[in-house]
Amino acid sequence: MAAGAFQTYDLHAPHAPARARQHLRRFARDAAAHGTGISDEAQTDAALVVSELVDNAVRHAGGTITLALGLTPDGLSIEVSDESAVPPSLHPPDWAGEGGFGWGLVTRLSSHVTVTLHARGKTIHACVPLLHGPASTRPEKVRTSRSDSAPLE
């Protein structure tokens, strides 16, 4: 599987997160068969990122969810598109209930994250490195923009 080759999958609730992880496992096997191994650590990190992004799309956007996976020189590229134009935001963890952990997890496990708002909703792109250093060396870079490339404040 050559760098830059993307596989795209349409997902539907309620089983979208599980199906997304299945697609990720198949993608990793195909990449290995074509000479690009994805470490167990990178696959675990990617599974957490995919699960979180797709689960949030199911919870907060509904409708059509698209997952795209690809290999780039930077690592494993993960894109999740949904029909909501509301960007994700960091919330304090709710230790007694549910939520508040996911977005921090996504930004921590990814080398960079972008959120692009467009006429049909948004696309979140995260890149999980194939080779890892200590977690403290992973930059937390998040950028949100509109499809016209104007950054959001």
C-alpha positions, -999 to +999 in steps of 0.1 A: +000+000+000+017+032-011+019+063+010-010+087+001-034+058-008-066+063+012-094+039+019-128+054+026-157+038+044-193+049+051-204+041+086-239+040+102-251+040+138-253+023+161-224+000+153-202+027+136-174+027+162-170-011+161-171-012+123-145+016+122-121-004+143-127-034+120-118-013+090-087+000+108-075-036+116-081-046+079-063-015+067-033-023+090-032-059+077-033-047+041-005-022+048+017-049+064+010-071+034+023-043+011+055-038+032+044-010+056+041-024+091+021-004+117+034-011+152+011-026+178+014+006+198+004+027+168-025+004+160-037+007+196-034+045+196-052+046+162-080+024+174-086+047+204-085+078+181-109+062+156-132+050+183-134+084+199-139+104+167-165+080+153-184+076+186-186+114+190-199+117+154-226+092+163-235+110+195-233+146+184-239+146+146-258+115+135-265+111+098-237+099+075-203+093+089-173+088+067-140+073+078-109+076+056-076+059+065-043+064+047-005+063+051+014+095+048+051+103+055+039+116+089+021+084+099-014+069+098-039+095+086-074+092+101-102+114+088-138+113+102-164+134+085-199+141+098-229+164+092-224+187+122-206+220+118-199+223+155-162+217+162-152+195+191-141+212+223-122+202+254-143+197+285-132+189+320-135+151+327-167+140+344-154+115+368-188+106+382-205+104+348-197+101+312-175+122+290-148+148+289-119+124+282-120+119+245-108+151+228-078+152+251-071+116+243-073+123+205-049+153+207-025+134+230-022+103+208-020+123+175+010+142+162-014+168+148-052+173+145-071+196+122-108+204+122-122+217+089-158+231+088-175+229+054-210+232+039-218+195+047-205+196+083-169+190+094-139+167+089-115+159+117-081+148+105-057+132+130-023+117+123-010+089+145+028+085+143+040+050+132+070+054+154+065+067+190+087+085+214+077+094+249+042+109+251+056+141+264+074+146+230+041+144+210+030+180+202-006+189+209-014+208+177-050+214+170-062+237+142-097+245+132-106+262+100-134+267+075-132+252+041-122+286+028-091+282+050-099+311+073-089+300+108-116+301+135-110+319+168 
